[in-house]
Amino acid sequence: MSIVMMSVYIPPLLSSIDKMRLEAVPSRRASGGPIGVLKPRLAILHYSAAPVVGGVETVIDAQARHLRRAGYDVRVVAGRGGATIVPEMDSRHPEVQQAIKEAGPGCPTNPALERLQRRLEEKLRAVLADRDLVIAHNVMTMPFNPALTAAVGEISKPLIAWTHDFDFAGHIPTATCRADMTFVAISRTRQQELARALGLPRETIRYVPNGVDRFDLAGLGKRTLELLRSTGLEDADPLLLVPQRVTPRKRIELVIDAAHELAQDLPNLGVVITGPPDPHQPWVDGYADGLLERRRGLGLEGVVRFLFESGAAAGEHPVGSCEVADLYRVSDVAVMPSESEGFGLPILETALTRVPLVCTDIPVLREVGGESLHTFPADSGPTDVADAVRRALATPAVRRRREVLSTYGWPGVLEKTEAALQAAWQGPAIDADLASGAAAL
């Protein structure tokens, strides 16, 4: 028996994020999630794993990382890539290819496939001996390695058939008909199609969409992520960025007062002011102190955050150009309430990062920004600023961005994932949304 053990691959672009965000995996008795006190030890199976390039491989990589962050012991097992390797799981393994060729179209098995199946069963029993639950991505619904499909069907452990695609080629494998298997589909469309193909009630197939992590996608630096976590703004929705220094002519008080209004109907609002008090005007320290007091008086300490508060004891400002660029990429709207400017560099920065800008209607900002700005009159109060922010949030791009994060962001997807794990490990495989009559296709 030949089993090659390898560490799980973490893409270089995300490694700095994961090293900081990935906490040590607690014991199986860690609390949290719908499974409660005890968390199953998981195995995730596929033909190949990252860094092999593919949509399913990318999903598995993200799923494994987020489950580990949630306290699960996760082992990725595949025929190729950064995983625990069982070579014959690879759909491109020479013996697999030859056995399929010998079987020919319409023939579900032959002696060569049966020999491969027995070998895979032996190896998988060893690799999965300490696992409580197995998640097989596409293995039970695609014809790329029939011996693997059959071998996984013989695993005497709770099994989830995580279905991205299916192609039964006129023959549904016996292993796919395993009565105690939980099916998961990644879209409502796929859920409906799979139910029809298998002759199952649709509500017996769970729906768990693919997830997206905006910080991973933006490739945030370690320091930026630390700042978002330490300030409590990691999950802000929406996140407003004020990329300005703290000096009276920037009128930061307008943003604080507008945030007080906005927070009434945006309970997860976050506002981040990136700049320090003006180093050339030391007398404005009193202005900064007044802003902090204003924030405290309005009860916005958890909503409006000044990054200069996160500075080192020596007074060094914790934010440089790299962190500001990162913040642009994850913010929903930028706000620039200045009473005067010589140019207005944030106008260019927001244009290049596709972030709508709310700003004072003054000539220089019109000159640089043209008609793309969401403005409020120079003599406005906080209500006008709040209204301009609402207009920016209502633009199609921002609205769609927030919809995506609400529906497909990893916090929500992880919750659905854990519910599917519970269904397979402890309870019936029922899609609760459909069972309760939720709207669907």
C-alpha positions as CSV (number, residue, x, y, z in Angstrom):
1,M,0.0,0.0,0.0
2,S,1.4,3.4,-1.1
3,I,0.0,6.5,0.6
4,V,2.0,9.7,0.3
5,M,1.3,12.3,3.1
6,M,1.7,15.9,2.1
7,S,0.8,19.2,3.8
8,V,-2.3,21.1,2.7
9,Y,-1.5,23.7,0.1
10,I,-2.1,27.4,0.8
11,P,-1.9,29.7,-2.3
12,P,1.0,32.1,-1.9
13,L,-1.3,35.1,-2.5
14,L,-3.3,34.2,0.6
15,S,-0.7,32.8,2.8
16,S,-0.1,36.0,4.8
17,I,-3.8,36.2,5.5
18,D,-4.2,32.6,6.5
19,K,-1.2,32.6,8.8
20,M,-2.8,35.4,10.7
21,R,-6.5,34.4,10.5
22,L,-6.0,30.6,10.9
23,E,-6.1,29.9,14.6
24,A,-4.9,26.7,16.1
25,V,-7.5,24.0,15.6
26,P,-9.2,23.4,19.0
27,S,-10.3,20.1,20.3
28,R,-13.4,18.4,18.9
29,R,-15.2,19.6,22.0
30,A,-14.9,23.2,20.9
31,S,-18.2,25.0,21.0
32,G,-19.9,26.9,18.2
33,G,-21.9,26.1,15.1
34,P,-25.1,24.1,14.9
35,I,-23.3,20.8,15.6
36,G,-22.8,22.0,19.2
37,V,-20.2,20.6,21.5
38,L,-18.7,17.8,19.4
39,K,-17.4,18.5,15.9
40,P,-16.8,15.7,13.4
41,R,-13.4,15.0,12.0
42,L,-13.7,15.6,8.3
43,A,-12.2,14.2,5.1
44,I,-12.8,16.1,1.8
45,L,-12.3,14.0,-1.3
46,H,-11.8,14.8,-4.9
47,Y,-9.8,13.7,-7.9
48,S,-7.2,16.5,-7.4
49,A,-6.5,19.4,-5.0
50,A,-5.0,22.8,-5.2
51,P,-2.5,23.9,-6.6
52,V,-4.1,22.0,-9.5
53,V,-6.2,24.7,-11.2
54,G,-9.9,24.1,-11.3
55,G,-13.2,25.4,-10.0
56,V,-13.9,22.5,-7.7
57,E,-10.3,22.5,-6.4
58,T,-10.6,26.2,-5.6
59,V,-13.9,25.6,-3.7
60,I,-12.4,22.7,-1.8
61,D,-9.4,24.8,-0.8
62,A,-11.6,27.6,0.6
63,Q,-14.0,25.2,2.2
64,A,-11.2,23.4,4.0
65,R,-9.7,26.7,5.3
66,H,-12.9,28.1,6.6
67,L,-13.9,24.9,8.3
68,R,-10.5,24.8,10.0
69,R,-11.0,28.4,11.1
70,A,-14.3,27.3,12.6
71,G,-12.5,24.6,14.6
72,Y,-12.8,21.5,12.5
73,D,-10.1,18.9,11.9
74,V,-10.1,18.7,8.1
75,R,-8.1,16.4,5.9
76,V,-8.1,16.8,2.1
77,V,-7.6,13.6,0.3
78,A,-6.9,13.5,-3.5
79,G,-5.0,11.8,-6.3
80,R,-2.9,14.8,-7.1
81,G,-2.1,18.2,-5.6
82,G,-1.5,19.5,-2.1
83,A,-3.3,16.9,0.0
84,T,-3.0,13.4,1.5
85,I,-2.3,11.6,-1.8
86,V,-3.9,8.3,-2.9
87,P,-2.6,8.2,-6.5
88,E,-5.4,6.0,-7.9
89,M,-8.0,8.7,-7.0
90,D,-6.7,10.9,-9.8
91,S,-9.0,10.7,-12.8
92,R,-5.8,11.0,-15.0
93,H,-4.0,8.1,-13.3
94,P,-2.8,5.8,-16.1
95,E,-4.5,2.7,-14.7
96,V,-7.8,4.6,-14.3
97,Q,-7.6,5.8,-17.9
98,Q,-6.8,2.3,-19.2
99,A,-9.6,0.6,-17.2
100,I,-12.2,3.1,-18.5
101,K,-11.0,2.6,-22.0
102,E,-11.2,-1.2,-21.6
103,A,-14.7,-1.0,-20.2
104,G,-16.0,1.0,-23.1
105,P,-19.1,3.2,-23.3
106,G,-22.2,1.9,-21.5
107,C,-20.2,-0.6,-19.5
108,P,-20.2,0.4,-15.8
109,T,-17.4,-2.0,-14.8
110,N,-14.8,-4.6,-15.8
111,P,-12.1,-6.6,-14.0
112,A,-9.6,-3.8,-14.2
113,L,-12.0,-1.3,-12.6
114,E,-12.9,-3.9,-10.0
115,R,-9.3,-4.4,-9.1
116,L,-8.8,-0.6,-8.8
117,Q,-11.9,-0.4,-6.6
118,R,-10.6,-3.0,-4.2
119,R,-7.2,-1.3,-4.0
120,L,-8.9,2.1,-3.4
121,E,-11.1,0.6,-0.7
122,E,-8.0,-0.7,1.1
123,K,-6.2,2.6,0.9
124,L,-9.2,4.7,1.8
125,R,-9.9,2.6,4.9
126,A,-6.4,3.5,6.1
127,V,-6.6,7.2,5.3
128,L,-10.1,7.6,6.7
129,A,-9.8,5.5,9.7
130,D,-9.8,8.4,12.1
131,R,-12.4,10.5,10.2
132,D,-16.0,10.8,11.3
133,L,-17.5,12.3,8.1
134,V,-16.6,12.2,4.5
135,I,-17.4,14.9,1.9
136,A,-16.9,13.8,-1.7
137,H,-16.9,16.6,-4.2
138,N,-18.3,15.4,-7.6
139,V,-16.9,11.9,-7.0
140,M,-20.4,10.3,-6.6
141,T,-22.0,12.1,-9.6
142,M,-19.3,12.3,-12.3
143,P,-17.9,9.4,-14.4
144,F,-14.3,10.4,-14.3
145,N,-13.1,7.6,-12.0
146,P,-15.8,4.8,-11.6
147,A,-13.6,2.7,-9.4
148,L,-13.3,5.6,-6.9
149,T,-17.1,6.2,-7.0
150,A,-17.6,2.6,-6.1
151,A,-14.9,2.5,-3.4
152,V,-16.3,5.7,-1.7
153,G,-19.7,4.1,-1.8
154,E,-18.4,1.3,0.4
155,I,-17.0,3.6,3.1
156,S,-18.8,2.8,6.3
157,K,-18.9,6.4,7.4
158,P,-21.5,9.2,7.0
159,L,-21.0,10.5,3.4
160,I,-21.9,13.8,1.7
161,A,-22.1,13.8,-2.1
162,W,-21.2,17.5,-2.6
163,T,-22.5,18.1,-6.2
164,H,-21.1,20.7,-8.5
165,D,-21.9,18.8,-11.6
166,F,-23.4,15.4,-12.6
167,D,-23.2,13.2,-15.7
168,F,-24.5,9.7,-15.2
169,A,-24.0,8.8,-18.9
170,G,-27.1,6.7,-19.0
171,H,-26.2,4.8,-15.9
172,I,-26.5,5.8,-12.2
173,P,-23.8,4.0,-10.2
174,T,-25.0,1.7,-7.5
175,A,-22.8,3.7,-5.0
176,T,-24.7,6.9,-5.9
177,C,-27.9,5.2,-4.8
178,R,-26.6,4.6,-1.3
179,A,-29.7,5.2,0.9
180,D,-27.9,7.0,3.8
181,M,-25.9,9.4,1.7
182,T,-26.6,13.2,2.0
183,F,-26.7,15.1,-1.2
184,V,-25.6,18.8,-1.4
185,A,-26.0,20.9,-4.5
186,I,-24.2,24.2,-5.0
187,S,-27.2,26.0,-6.7
188,R,-31.0,25.8,-6.7
189,T,-30.8,25.0,-10.4
190,R,-28.4,22.1,-9.8
191,Q,-30.6,21.0,-6.8
192,Q,-33.6,20.8,-9.0
193,E,-31.8,19.0,-11.9
194,L,-30.2,16.5,-9.6
195,A,-33.5,15.7,-7.8
196,R,-35.1,15.1,-11.2
197,A,-32.2,12.8,-12.4
198,L,-32.2,10.7,-9.2
199,G,-36.0,10.7,-8.8
200,L,-35.6,12.2,-5.3
201,P,-37.8,14.8,-3.6
202,R,-36.1,18.1,-4.0
203,E,-36.1,18.9,-0.3
204,T,-33.9,15.8,0.4
205,I,-31.0,17.5,-1.5
206,R,-29.5,20.3,0.6
207,Y,-28.5,23.6,-1.0
208,V,-25.1,25.1,0.0
209,P,-23.8,27.7,-2.5
210,N,-20.1,28.3,-3.1
211,G,-18.7,31.1,-0.9
212,V,-16.6,34.2,-1.5
213,D,-14.3,35.9,1.0
214,R,-13.8,39.5,0.0
215,F,-10.5,39.8,2.0
216,D,-9.1,36.7,0.3
217,L,-10.2,38.0,-3.1
218,A,-8.7,41.5,-2.5
219,G,-5.4,39.9,-1.3
220,L,-5.3,42.0,1.8
221,G,-2.0,42.4,3.6
222,K,-1.5,41.0,7.1
223,R,-1.4,44.5,8.7
224,T,-4.7,45.6,7.1
225,L,-6.5,42.5,8.3
226,E,-5.1,43.0,11.8
227,L,-6.5,46.5,11.8
228,L,-9.9,45.5,10.6
229,R,-10.1,42.7,13.2
230,S,-8.7,44.9,16.1
231,T,-11.1,47.7,15.3
232,G,-14.1,45.4,15.0
233,L,-14.7,46.4,11.4
234,E,-14.1,43.0,9.8
235,D,-17.8,42.3,9.4
236,A,-19.0,45.9,8.8
237,D,-21.8,46.2,6.3
238,P,-21.5,48.7,4.8
239,L,-18.0,49.9,5.4
240,L,-17.4,53.7,4.8
241,L,-13.9,54.8,4.2
242,V,-12.7,58.4,5.1
243,P,-9.2,58.6,3.6
244,Q,-8.3,61.9,5.2
245,R,-6.2,63.4,7.9
246,V,-7.8,64.6,11.1
247,T,-7.8,68.3,10.8
248,P,-10.6,70.9,11.1
249,R,-10.9,71.7,7.4
250,K,-11.6,68.0,6.7
251,R,-14.8,68.3,8.9
252,I,-14.7,64.8,10.2
253,E,-17.5,65.7,12.7
254,L,-19.9,65.7,9.7
255,V,-19.1,62.0,9.1
256,I,-19.6,61.2,12.8
257,D,-23.0,62.9,12.9
258,A,-24.0,61.4,9.6
259,A,-23.0,57.9,10.9
260,H,-25.3,58.4,13.9
261,E,-28.2,58.9,11.5
262,L,-27.2,56.1,9.2
263,A,-26.8,53.6,12.0
264,Q,-30.5,53.8,12.8
265,D,-31.3,51.7,9.7
266,L,-27.8,50.2,9.1
267,P,-27.1,48.3,12.3
268,N,-23.8,46.8,11.0
269,L,-22.4,50.1,9.7
270,G,-18.7,50.7,10.1
271,V,-16.7,53.9,9.4
272,V,-12.9,54.0,9.3
273,I,-10.9,57.2,9.3
274,T,-7.4,56.5,8.0
275,G,-5.4,59.6,8.7
276,P,-3.6,60.9,11.7
277,P,-3.9,64.4,13.3
278,D,-2.1,66.8,11.0
279,P,1.7,66.6,11.9
280,H,2.2,70.2,10.7
281,Q,-0.5,71.6,13.0
282,P,0.1,70.2,16.5
283,W,-2.6,72.5,17.9
284,V,-5.3,70.3,16.2
285,D,-4.8,67.6,18.9
286,G,-7.6,69.3,20.7
287,Y,-9.8,68.8,17.6
288,A,-9.0,65.1,17.5
289,D,-9.9,64.9,21.2
290,G,-13.2,66.6,20.5
291,L,-14.0,64.1,17.8
292,L,-13.4,61.2,20.1
293,E,-15.6,62.8,22.7
294,R,-18.3,63.5,20.1
295,R,-18.2,59.8,19.1
296,R,-18.5,58.7,22.7
297,G,-21.4,61.0,23.3
298,L,-23.3,59.5,20.4
299,G,-22.5,55.9,21.4
300,L,-20.5,55.2,18.2
301,E,-17.3,53.8,19.7
302,G,-18.0,50.5,17.9
303,V,-19.0,52.1,14.6
304,V,-16.6,55.0,13.9
305,R,-12.9,54.0,14.3
306,F,-9.9,56.3,14.0
307,L,-6.9,54.3,12.9
308,F,-4.5,56.6,14.7
309,E,-5.9,55.0,17.9
310,S,-4.2,51.8,16.8
311,G,-0.7,53.4,16.6
312,A,2.4,52.4,18.5
313,A,3.2,53.9,21.9
314,A,5.9,56.0,20.2
315,G,3.2,57.7,18.1
316,E,4.0,56.1,14.8
317,H,0.9,56.0,12.6
318,P,-0.1,52.4,11.8
319,V,-1.4,53.0,8.3
320,G,0.7,53.5,5.1
321,S,-0.2,53.6,1.5
322,C,-0.4,49.8,1.2
323,E,-3.0,49.6,3.9
324,V,-5.0,52.5,2.5
325,A,-5.1,50.8,-0.9
326,D,-6.3,47.6,0.8
327,L,-9.1,49.5,2.5
328,Y,-10.3,51.0,-0.7
329,R,-10.6,47.5,-2.1
330,V,-12.9,46.3,0.6
331,S,-14.9,49.5,1.3
332,D,-18.4,50.2,0.0
333,V,-18.3,54.0,-0.1
334,A,-15.6,56.6,0.5
335,V,-16.5,60.0,2.1
336,M,-14.7,63.2,1.8
337,P,-16.4,66.1,3.7
338,S,-13.7,68.7,3.3
339,E,-14.6,72.4,3.3
340,S,-11.7,73.1,0.9
341,E,-9.1,71.1,-1.0
342,G,-6.2,72.0,-3.4
343,F,-6.8,68.9,-5.5
344,G,-8.5,65.9,-3.8
345,L,-6.4,62.8,-4.4
346,P,-9.1,60.4,-3.1
347,I,-11.2,61.3,-6.2
348,L,-8.6,59.6,-8.4
349,E,-8.1,56.7,-5.9
350,T,-11.8,55.9,-5.7
351,A,-12.1,56.0,-9.5
352,L,-9.3,53.5,-9.9
353,T,-10.7,51.2,-7.2
354,R,-14.3,51.6,-8.4
355,V,-15.5,52.9,-5.0
356,P,-18.3,55.6,-5.2
357,L,-17.2,58.9,-3.5
358,V,-19.4,61.1,-1.4
359,C,-18.0,64.6,-1.1
360,T,-18.6,68.2,-0.6
361,D,-19.8,70.1,-3.8
362,I,-16.8,72.5,-4.2
363,P,-15.3,73.6,-7.5
364,V,-12.0,71.7,-7.3
365,L,-13.6,68.4,-6.6
366,R,-16.0,68.9,-9.5
367,E,-13.0,69.8,-11.7
368,V,-11.1,66.6,-10.8
369,G,-14.1,64.3,-10.3
370,G,-16.5,65.4,-13.0
371,E,-20.1,64.1,-12.8
372,S,-19.3,60.8,-11.1
373,L,-19.5,62.2,-7.6
374,H,-22.2,61.9,-5.0
375,T,-22.2,65.5,-3.6
376,F,-23.8,67.5,-0.8
377,P,-23.8,71.3,-0.6
378,A,-20.8,72.9,1.2
379,D,-23.1,74.3,3.9
380,S,-24.8,71.0,4.6
381,G,-25.5,69.3,7.9
382,P,-25.2,65.6,8.7
383,T,-28.6,64.7,7.2
384,D,-27.5,65.8,3.7
385,V,-24.3,63.8,4.1
386,A,-26.2,60.8,5.2
387,D,-28.6,61.1,2.2
388,A,-25.6,61.3,-0.2
389,V,-24.2,58.1,1.4
390,R,-27.6,56.4,0.9
391,R,-27.6,57.4,-2.8
392,A,-24.1,56.0,-3.2
393,L,-25.1,52.7,-1.5
394,A,-28.1,52.5,-3.8
395,T,-26.0,52.5,-7.0
396,P,-26.3,49.1,-8.9
397,A,-22.6,48.1,-8.3
398,V,-22.6,48.7,-4.6
399,R,-26.1,47.2,-4.1
400,R,-25.0,44.1,-6.0
401,R,-21.7,43.9,-4.0
402,R,-23.6,43.9,-0.7
403,E,-26.1,41.4,-2.0
404,V,-23.3,39.0,-2.9
405,L,-21.6,39.3,0.4
406,S,-25.0,38.8,2.2
407,T,-25.9,35.8,0.2
408,Y,-22.5,34.2,-0.7
409,G,-20.2,35.6,2.0
410,W,-18.4,32.9,4.0
411,P,-20.2,33.6,7.3
412,G,-23.5,32.6,5.8
413,V,-22.1,29.8,3.6
414,L,-20.3,28.4,6.6
415,E,-23.6,28.3,8.6
416,K,-25.2,26.3,5.7
417,T,-22.2,24.1,5.5
418,E,-22.3,23.2,9.2
419,A,-26.0,22.5,8.9
420,A,-25.3,20.0,6.1
421,L,-22.6,18.4,8.2
422,Q,-25.1,18.0,11.0
423,A,-27.6,16.5,8.7
424,A,-25.1,13.9,7.5
425,W,-23.6,13.2,10.9
426,Q,-26.6,13.4,13.2
427,G,-29.9,14.0,11.5
428,P,-32.0,13.7,8.4
429,A,-30.8,15.2,5.0
430,I,-33.6,17.8,4.6
431,D,-33.2,21.2,3.0
432,A,-34.9,23.3,5.7
433,D,-35.6,26.2,3.4
434,L,-37.5,24.1,1.0
435,A,-39.2,22.0,3.6
436,S,-40.6,25.2,5.1
437,G,-41.9,26.3,1.7
438,A,-39.3,29.0,0.9
439,A,-39.4,30.4,-2.6
440,A,-37.3,28.7,-5.2
441,L,-37.0,28.3,-8.9
